[in-house]
């Protein structure tokens, strides 16, 4: 008789720096229809509890799966947003173009601060112009957020007028954003074309990049055309690099997303070529039980305090981290401050009287503030002391 138990195949935790607990319960995570069939066929159970997705299967006493998952196993899960304020307190763009999704996978192999993140590593790019809200990682693994636009100014405490230090975790960024496309679609050109060259690049398990040419085709038109029918029906659901007439675009193919209510896709692969921390199985075939993380950063805003009485007031941060403009009936933070459930220790002084504690910014309502060249989200806090 074989001694069996239920072993953990993997877990995915959803985190958010806005919440005091660090846990993010803003999403409902469900398997795709195709994945549900794979789960059933492999006797894998996948369920969400609070902010975590658990996947497990029967294993023996040595923690080896009774029925080992195949080397081609791909499990896809959809994240659907259930919080109307998520974009207010999250460091992500407010605009959401049609077809945009975020894509998370263990193939990103993004380990930091003792966690295995499914988002892409956000390296600093000296050729990029950084705008307020953009993030980058320095050479020591510290993540910084831009608080002022710059180019060629590396993230560091020395450059604190341009960057704010966060921590050594990794966070979701626009590097994780893809364009969802149906398998058959109409591709529009910016200007009429007489022909089109199409290349699709898939994941290369040896080089661990998207250099595997899956499709290459050239089509000539009888006369200049403004678009054509792009047929990618030979592709399996997944992430690809699409090149059309020399222009690259990162895309995600899966016709299940036609409903348009999916925020993100999680793809977990049983890929033995990945580093040990990202694999589902060890070299001896036992369950590695990796714990994956998806981590969202909170939005930084300019805090604007407005006194109902119109009196002149002074606001100070008792922790000495943030500064405010001089005493007035309306006082602004000099730099953006993170929105958080944790209360800030700010002191309000009016006519030498201390009216602390005072309210912190709420994500309920944001306005736009443009003190100079940069534009910021602004939180208005009305005080009636």
Secondary structure, 3 states (H helix, E strand, C coil): CCCEEEEEEEEEEEEECCCCCCECCCEEEEECHHHHHHHHHCCEEEEEECCEEEEEEEEECCCEECCCCCCCCEEEEEEEECCCCHHHHECCCCCCCCCEEEEEEHHHCEEECCEEECCCCCECCCCCEECCCCEEECCCCCEEEECCCEECCCCCHHHCCCEEECCCCCCCCHHHEEEEECCEEEEEEEEEEEEEEEEEEEEECCCCEEEEEEEEEEEEEEEEEEEEEEECCCCCCEEEEEEECCEEEEEEECHHHHHCCCCEEEEEECCCCCCHHHCCECCCCEECCEEEEEEECECEEEEEEEECCCCCEEEEECCCCCCECCCECEEEECCCEECCCCCCCEEEEECCEECCCCCCCCCCCCEEECCCCCCEEEEEEEECC
